[in-house]
Amino acid sequence: MSKYDIIVLGSGPGGYVTAIRASQLGFKTAIVEKESLGGVCLNWGCIPTKALLKSAQVFEYLKHASDYGLKVKDAEHDFDAVVKRSRGVADGMSNGVKFLMKKNKIDVIEGYGKIKPGKKVDVEGTEYSADHIIIATGARSRELPSLPQDGKKVIGYRKAMTLEKQPKKMIVVGSGAIGVEFAYFYNSMGTEVTIVEYMPKIVPVEDDEVSKQLERSFKKSGIKIKTSAEVTSVDTSGTGVKATVKTKKGEEVLEADIVLSAVGIKSNIENIGLEDVGIAVDRDKILVNDYYQTNIPGYYAIGDVTPGQALAHVASAEGILCVEKIAGLHVEALDYGNIPGCTYCSPEVASVGLTEAQAKEQGYDIKVGKFPFSASGKASAGGNKDGFVKVIFDAKYGEWLGCHMIGAGVTDMIAEAVLGRKLETTGHEVLKAVHPHPTMSEAVMEAVADAYDEVIHL
């Protein structure tokens, strides 16, 4: 039986990052993967979807070339080539993880792994043991009873990336990050898209003003949106699919070629041996402490299988913290209130901290500032004036409570707010940090200035 210091079950952005950090700390490490290195994120999620979205963005530029004083005759897209490029990007990233495993001398054990009592992992009949076993098996598309996925007419995000034929009409159920990203992609490619969202607003976890702006931008681009609506049944017996949608006004039937179910994810905790070991779970989440230890010594869990936010960067941070604690380093528990969220449709959405509504609910006396990109020189020059930056500060102590952005490239800007909040900066300190001109990031400084009645360009 092969013996390791640490075995990681799953090689997504939680698992492979954990394995690399463990190796850096001197642990003899192995990682178990049943499919492709990089997990869902690199192969079927974060990375290939961004490749699809980039193709959509470039196509949008071509269609609006005249806005930039350029002439492009009859811009066309090749749907198969777009999908092929996306798969090529994903394959390249997976191969990159393979290189990192070799570089860091991490053994890759291919096959389906199950944990066993006595700190053992069984991989299709072969047993391995370790002093520490870290579960990082991720999640998959959630299925609703009223919306069973057949992989043909009712699909999840994975199939949405590799459709053989572009649908003429698509219904997207759910408007979280996955739903709105695919809605933007297919709409840009020419598919007629309708979003059905159960909550009263799209991207429901975001600040109200951000949700309203995205809805305006989407409707302007031709996407139909139905909020406070629910798909109660689907009929796939005909050539297409008919979805019965319940709204405040009553029921209606929508027809499309494809229904994309984007109603969230479900943790992959079945059939991995949790019951055999006696690891405690709550619904579909493994219960852990601040250092990702389960109730059974020597077994840990990180990423989407735990109660924290189901985001790639969260899984990576959790894994690093977990192995550093195992190594005896001084670590601080992760601050889940300072985790950035990013959505990569167009316009992009990025946020961190409290929304305005949450800040008021928690009893803060707040200062709110907002700067629209329509007043930004860089945004005007780039032809991307939709959106704004919104900041929320505690009026008493100047604490940066939240930052919410919607617009071109804002997912690359949100880290300023994350770092500022981590360092406990105040609004006045942000104002005195000189921002380069002309940039989109100036909008952060200007929004803060607006909160303190010092805004220059409004």
C-alpha positions, 0 to 999 in steps of 0.5 A, a space after each residue: 500500500 502506497 503511503 503519503 502525508 496528504 492525499 487530495 480527492 479531486 483536482 479542481 481549483 481547490 484540489 490541485 492548489 491544495 496539493 501544490 501548497 502541500 508539496 511546497 510545505 514538504 509533504 509527500 502528496 498525491 491527488 486523485 482525479 476521476 476525469 481531467 486534471 483541473 476539474 469542472 472549473 478548468 474543463 467545463 466551467 470558469 475557463 472554457 466559458 470565458 473563452 466562449 464569452 470572449 468570442 461573443 465579445 469580439 463578435 459584438 465588436 465586429 457588429 458595431 465596428 462602424 461605431 469605431 470608424 471602421 468598416 466590416 462587411 457582413 460579420 459572421 460567426 462559426 458556432 462550431 469554431 467558437 466551441 472548438 476554440 473554447 475546448 482548446 483553451 480548456 485542454 491547454 489549462 488542463 495540460 498546464 495543471 498536469 505540468 504543475 503536478 510533475 513540477 511539484 512532484 505530486 503523484 496523480 492517481 487516476 480513477 474514482 476515489 472513495 475514502 475509507 476508515 483508517 485514513 485510507 483511499 480506495 481508487 477502483 480497488 487499489 488502496 492508498 493511505 495518508 496521514 491527512 485526507 482532503 476532500 475536494 470533490 466539487 459540485 455539479 449542476 442541480 436538477 429540479 423535479 420540474 426540470 429534469 435534464 435529458 441532455 438534449 432539450 433540457 440541458 445543464 451548463 456542461 452541455 451548453 458549452 458543447 452543443 452540436 448546433 446553435 439553437 434558434 430559441 433558448 430559455 435560460 432558467 435561473 439568472 445567477 452567474 451561470 445563467 446570465 453568462 450563457 444568456 449573454 453568449 447565446 444572445 450575442 451569437 444570434 439566439 433568441 433568449 428568454 431568462 426565467 428567474 424565480 426571484 424578483 430580480 436577476 442576479 439576485 445576490 447583487 445590489 439592487 441597482 446593479 440588478 436593475 442596470 444589468 436588466 436594462 442592458 440585457 433588454 437593450 440587447 434583446 434578451 427577454 426577462 421574466 422575474 418572479 417566475 417559475 418553470 412548473 413543467 416542460 414538454 419535450 415530446 415535440 420537435 422542440 420544448 414547451 415550458 410552462 411558466 407560472 408568473 404573477 399574471 398567471 401561467 403561460 407556455 414558452 416554446 424554444 429549441 433548448 431549455 438551459 437549467 441554471 438553477 444552482 449546483 449540488 455538491 458531489 458528496 454521494 458515493 465517496 465513503 462519507 458514511 463509512 468513515 462517519 463524517 458529519 454532513 448537513 444536507 449536501 454539505 460536509 461540516 467543517 471547522 474554521 480550518 476545514 477539519 471534519 468531525 473525524 480526525 485526519 479527514 478534511 473538506 474544502 470547496 463546494 462540498 463545504 458550506 462556504 461560497 461555491 467559488 473557485 477562488 474560495 476553494 483555492 484559499 480554503 485549501 491553502 489555509 487547510 494545509 498550512 494549518 496542518 503544517 503548523 503555520 500560524 493561520 487566520 480563519 478566512 473572512 467570508 465577508 470579504 470574498 469577491 463575486 464576479 460575473 463575466 457577461 457583458 456588462 460584467 458584474 463584480 462585488 464585495 462586502 455588503 449591499 446597500 440594503 444589507 448595510 441598512 439592515 445591519 443598522 449602519 449609518 452609511 455614506 453611499 457614492 456612485 460614479 457612472 461610466 458615462 462620465 468616464 473618459 476611458 469608458 467613452 473612448 472604449 465605447 463601453 459606457 453602460 454601468 457604474 461603481 457604487 461604494 458604501 461606507 460606515 459614516 461613523 468610522 469610515 469603514 469600507 462596507 461594500 463595493 459594487 460594480 457593473 461595466 466593462 472590465 470590472 471583474 479586473 477592478 474589484 480586487 482594489 476594494 478587496 485589498 482595501 477592505 482587508 487592510 481596513 482602509 477608509 474612504 479618505 485614504 482611497 481618495 488620497 491614493 492617486 489613480 491613473 488617468 484615463 482608466 476605468 479604475 478612476 471610477 472607484 476613486 470618483 465613487 468614493 469622492 461622491 460618498 464624501 461630497 468631493 466628486 470632481 467629474 459629476 
